[in-house]
Amino acid sequence: MKQYLKQAKEISKFMRRLYLQKLTTSLGGNISMKINDRILITPSQIDKNDLKAKDIAHLTTNGDILKSKHKISLETPMHIAIYNARSDVQVIIHAHPFWCTVAAIWGLQIDTNVTDEAQFNIKKISFAKYYPMGTEDLANEIAEKIKYSDVVIMPNHGIVCVGKTLIETIEKLEIAENLAHISWLKQFNDKLTFLQD
């Protein structure tokens, strides 16, 4: 397991970063990374601000536990379903950022054509149907939606972002959070300027 220590340290660092940036709650959210035939994933119900490399679980791509100090993430089936749906994905971040959650609750349409960074990094945000957290139905729904977009809003829940690296994936999440905030404010001012085709 020592050969994956660097990646486990990076995952725990980015999970702490999500918490410190208020992009998820103390016990909520999860991050995984696929390395060849192995998945590293954050545990369930562990303080995200205190997460260490030793806390990261190691699984096979089928979900069999190779190493785990704690209970594995409730959303592990969703992560596995996403990896099965998208062979190009190496990192998954699921979080509960405030403005994206507002959009998820209100069904607020998030415009991606208002900033250059959104057009370059995201292009499209998909909205999933609601299913309870940790269920097979939710895993299947997100895996289907992620085929068409790197960012999926989960109704009454949060967001899932995918990418090739941790920094690329968290960037998508941060951009989506800013876009959700802009889209909310748009309701009170119709003078929003869109990018031209």
GUKE-72272 format. One record per residue (C-alpha): residue number from 1; residue in three letters; x, y, z. Coordinates in pm, whole numbers, plus 50000, padded with zeros to 5 digits. Layout:
! GUKE-72272
+-----+-----+-------+-------+-------+
:   i :  aa :  east : north :    up :
+-----+-----+-------+-------+-------+
: NUM : ALA :     X :     Y :     Z :
...
+-----+-----+-------+-------+-------+
***
This chain:
! GUKE-72272
+-----+-----+-------+-------+-------+
:   i :  aa :  east : north :    up :
+-----+-----+-------+-------+-------+
:   1 : MET : 50000 : 50000 : 50000 :
:   2 : LYS : 50303 : 50229 : 50042 :
:   3 : GLN : 50324 : 50273 : 49666 :
:   4 : TYR : 49993 : 50465 : 49682 :
:   5 : LEU : 50090 : 50684 : 49979 :
:   6 : LYS : 50149 : 50994 : 49765 :
:   7 : GLN : 49803 : 50968 : 49605 :
:   8 : ALA : 49638 : 50902 : 49943 :
:   9 : LYS : 49807 : 51214 : 50085 :
:  10 : GLU : 49683 : 51418 : 49789 :
:  11 : ILE : 49327 : 51292 : 49828 :
:  12 : SER : 49321 : 51376 : 50200 :
:  13 : LYS : 49471 : 51720 : 50127 :
:  14 : PHE : 49205 : 51799 : 49866 :
:  15 : MET : 48927 : 51673 : 50092 :
:  16 : ARG : 49049 : 51911 : 50366 :
:  17 : ARG : 49062 : 52185 : 50105 :
:  18 : LEU : 48697 : 52123 : 50011 :
:  19 : TYR : 48598 : 52152 : 50376 :
:  20 : LEU : 48807 : 52465 : 50443 :
:  21 : GLN : 48658 : 52633 : 50134 :
:  22 : LYS : 48310 : 52548 : 50267 :
:  23 : LEU : 48241 : 52334 : 49961 :
:  24 : THR : 48127 : 52045 : 50180 :
:  25 : THR : 48029 : 51972 : 50538 :
:  26 : SER : 48235 : 51819 : 50819 :
:  27 : LEU : 48122 : 51464 : 50745 :
:  28 : GLY : 47986 : 51504 : 50391 :
:  29 : GLY : 48129 : 51463 : 50044 :
:  30 : ASN : 48385 : 51220 : 49906 :
:  31 : ILE : 48678 : 51200 : 49669 :
:  32 : SER : 48811 : 50899 : 49479 :
:  33 : MET : 49099 : 50834 : 49243 :
:  34 : LYS : 49139 : 50542 : 49004 :
:  35 : ILE : 49493 : 50411 : 48961 :
:  36 : ASN : 49509 : 50120 : 48717 :
:  37 : ASP : 49298 : 49843 : 48878 :
:  38 : ARG : 49263 : 50017 : 49214 :
:  39 : ILE : 49034 : 50285 : 49356 :
:  40 : LEU : 49133 : 50505 : 49650 :
:  41 : ILE : 48835 : 50667 : 49823 :
:  42 : THR : 48764 : 50876 : 50130 :
:  43 : PRO : 48585 : 50705 : 50421 :
:  44 : SER : 48235 : 50764 : 50552 :
:  45 : GLN : 48150 : 50982 : 50852 :
:  46 : ILE : 48506 : 51096 : 50927 :
:  47 : ASP : 48586 : 51462 : 51002 :
:  48 : LYS : 48701 : 51599 : 50666 :
:  49 : ASN : 48923 : 51861 : 50832 :
:  50 : ASP : 49121 : 51588 : 51009 :
:  51 : LEU : 49153 : 51339 : 50723 :
:  52 : LYS : 49494 : 51172 : 50677 :
:  53 : ALA : 49643 : 50942 : 50413 :
:  54 : LYS : 49602 : 50643 : 50648 :
:  55 : ASP : 49224 : 50703 : 50646 :
:  56 : ILE : 49189 : 50656 : 50269 :
:  57 : ALA : 49036 : 50321 : 50169 :
:  58 : HIS : 49180 : 50103 : 49892 :
:  59 : LEU : 48937 : 49904 : 49674 :
:  60 : THR : 48940 : 49694 : 49363 :
:  61 : THR : 48751 : 49837 : 49066 :
:  62 : ASN : 48469 : 49596 : 49160 :
:  63 : GLY : 48445 : 49750 : 49508 :
:  64 : ASP : 48616 : 49475 : 49705 :
:  65 : ILE : 48800 : 49622 : 50003 :
:  66 : LEU : 49178 : 49582 : 49995 :
:  67 : LYS : 49246 : 49813 : 50289 :
:  68 : SER : 49017 : 50025 : 50503 :
:  69 : LYS : 49057 : 50165 : 50853 :
:  70 : HIS : 48700 : 50298 : 50854 :
:  71 : LYS : 48364 : 50232 : 50691 :
:  72 : ILE : 48395 : 50310 : 50319 :
:  73 : SER : 48199 : 50594 : 50162 :
:  74 : LEU : 47825 : 50543 : 50126 :
:  75 : GLU : 47860 : 50669 : 49768 :
:  76 : THR : 48119 : 50406 : 49668 :
:  77 : PRO : 47874 : 50236 : 49425 :
:  78 : MET : 47826 : 50572 : 49249 :
:  79 : HIS : 48202 : 50618 : 49209 :
:  80 : ILE : 48241 : 50266 : 49068 :
:  81 : ALA : 47949 : 50319 : 48828 :
:  82 : ILE : 48107 : 50643 : 48703 :
:  83 : TYR : 48445 : 50477 : 48643 :
:  84 : ASN : 48267 : 50199 : 48452 :
:  85 : ALA : 48080 : 50455 : 48241 :
:  86 : ARG : 48381 : 50677 : 48164 :
:  87 : SER : 48718 : 50510 : 48104 :
:  88 : ASP : 48884 : 50853 : 48074 :
:  89 : VAL : 48791 : 50956 : 48430 :
:  90 : GLN : 49061 : 50922 : 48695 :
:  91 : VAL : 48922 : 51147 : 48971 :
:  92 : ILE : 48571 : 51197 : 49113 :
:  93 : ILE : 48469 : 51465 : 49361 :
:  94 : HIS : 48125 : 51466 : 49521 :
:  95 : ALA : 48046 : 51762 : 49748 :
:  96 : HIS : 47770 : 51983 : 49884 :
:  97 : PRO : 47869 : 52341 : 49796 :
:  98 : PHE : 47609 : 52597 : 49904 :
:  99 : TRP : 47511 : 52757 : 49572 :
: 100 : CYS : 47513 : 52432 : 49376 :
: 101 : THR : 47292 : 52283 : 49647 :
: 102 : VAL : 47059 : 52585 : 49618 :
: 103 : ALA : 47042 : 52517 : 49243 :
: 104 : ALA : 46981 : 52149 : 49314 :
: 105 : ILE : 46692 : 52225 : 49551 :
: 106 : TRP : 46524 : 52496 : 49341 :
: 107 : GLY : 46591 : 52332 : 49005 :
: 108 : LEU : 46776 : 52648 : 48904 :
: 109 : GLN : 46920 : 52642 : 48553 :
: 110 : ILE : 47294 : 52713 : 48566 :
: 111 : ASP : 47429 : 52906 : 48267 :
: 112 : THR : 47776 : 52799 : 48152 :
: 113 : ASN : 47799 : 53057 : 47875 :
: 114 : VAL : 47863 : 53356 : 48100 :
: 115 : THR : 48237 : 53311 : 48170 :
: 116 : ASP : 48533 : 53203 : 47960 :
: 117 : GLU : 48656 : 52964 : 48230 :
: 118 : ALA : 48320 : 52786 : 48234 :
: 119 : GLN : 48318 : 52746 : 47858 :
: 120 : PHE : 48676 : 52618 : 47859 :
: 121 : ASN : 48657 : 52385 : 48162 :
: 122 : ILE : 48294 : 52270 : 48183 :
: 123 : LYS : 48091 : 52355 : 47870 :
: 124 : LYS : 47780 : 52174 : 48000 :
: 125 : ILE : 47623 : 52093 : 48337 :
: 126 : SER : 47379 : 51803 : 48355 :
: 127 : PHE : 47093 : 51770 : 48602 :
: 128 : ALA : 47015 : 51425 : 48738 :
: 129 : LYS : 46683 : 51288 : 48859 :
: 130 : TYR : 46645 : 51260 : 49234 :
: 131 : TYR : 46724 : 50931 : 49405 :
: 132 : PRO : 46817 : 50882 : 49773 :
: 133 : MET : 47188 : 50896 : 49858 :
: 134 : GLY : 47384 : 50573 : 49852 :
: 135 : THR : 47129 : 50387 : 49638 :
: 136 : GLU : 47190 : 50183 : 49325 :
: 137 : ASP : 46935 : 50399 : 49144 :
: 138 : LEU : 47139 : 50711 : 49223 :
: 139 : ALA : 47462 : 50541 : 49111 :
: 140 : ASN : 47304 : 50440 : 48779 :
: 141 : GLU : 47148 : 50783 : 48721 :
: 142 : ILE : 47473 : 50974 : 48782 :
: 143 : ALA : 47672 : 50727 : 48571 :
: 144 : GLU : 47428 : 50787 : 48283 :
: 145 : LYS : 47438 : 51167 : 48313 :
: 146 : ILE : 47817 : 51177 : 48349 :
: 147 : LYS : 47848 : 51028 : 47999 :
: 148 : TYR : 47749 : 51369 : 47860 :
: 149 : SER : 47903 : 51611 : 48108 :
: 150 : ASP : 48188 : 51636 : 48359 :
: 151 : VAL : 47959 : 51811 : 48608 :
: 152 : VAL : 47626 : 51676 : 48735 :
: 153 : ILE : 47390 : 51851 : 48976 :
: 154 : MET : 47214 : 51608 : 49211 :
: 155 : PRO : 46865 : 51734 : 49308 :
: 156 : ASN : 46823 : 51806 : 49680 :
: 157 : HIS : 47175 : 51677 : 49737 :
: 158 : GLY : 47484 : 51836 : 49579 :
: 159 : ILE : 47722 : 51794 : 49288 :
: 160 : VAL : 47953 : 51542 : 49121 :
: 161 : CYS : 48254 : 51647 : 48912 :
: 162 : VAL : 48498 : 51427 : 48721 :
: 163 : GLY : 48837 : 51476 : 48562 :
: 164 : LYS : 49185 : 51340 : 48509 :
: 165 : THR : 49353 : 51512 : 48806 :
: 166 : LEU : 49250 : 51642 : 49146 :
: 167 : ILE : 49327 : 52004 : 49060 :
: 168 : GLU : 49136 : 51987 : 48730 :
: 169 : THR : 48835 : 51832 : 48902 :
: 170 : ILE : 48820 : 52073 : 49196 :
: 171 : GLU : 48852 : 52360 : 48947 :
: 172 : LYS : 48533 : 52239 : 48776 :
: 173 : LEU : 48358 : 52227 : 49112 :
: 174 : GLU : 48471 : 52579 : 49204 :
: 175 : ILE : 48360 : 52715 : 48865 :
: 176 : ALA : 48023 : 52541 : 48895 :
: 177 : GLU : 47975 : 52693 : 49241 :
: 178 : ASN : 48048 : 53042 : 49105 :
: 179 : LEU : 47812 : 52985 : 48812 :
: 180 : ALA : 47534 : 52870 : 49045 :
: 181 : HIS : 47578 : 53188 : 49250 :
: 182 : ILE : 47570 : 53404 : 48934 :
: 183 : SER : 47261 : 53217 : 48810 :
: 184 : TRP : 47083 : 53282 : 49139 :
: 185 : LEU : 47167 : 53653 : 49128 :
: 186 : LYS : 47047 : 53668 : 48765 :
: 187 : GLN : 46690 : 53642 : 48893 :
: 188 : PHE : 46722 : 53991 : 49040 :
: 189 : ASN : 46892 : 54153 : 48741 :
: 190 : ASP : 46805 : 54072 : 48380 :
: 191 : LYS : 47109 : 54254 : 48244 :
: 192 : LEU : 47333 : 53949 : 48249 :
: 193 : THR : 47579 : 53952 : 47956 :
: 194 : PHE : 47624 : 53622 : 47774 :
: 195 : LEU : 47924 : 53517 : 47565 :
: 196 : GLN : 47869 : 53540 : 47191 :
: 197 : ASP : 47895 : 53230 : 46970 :
+-----+-----+-------+-------+-------+
***
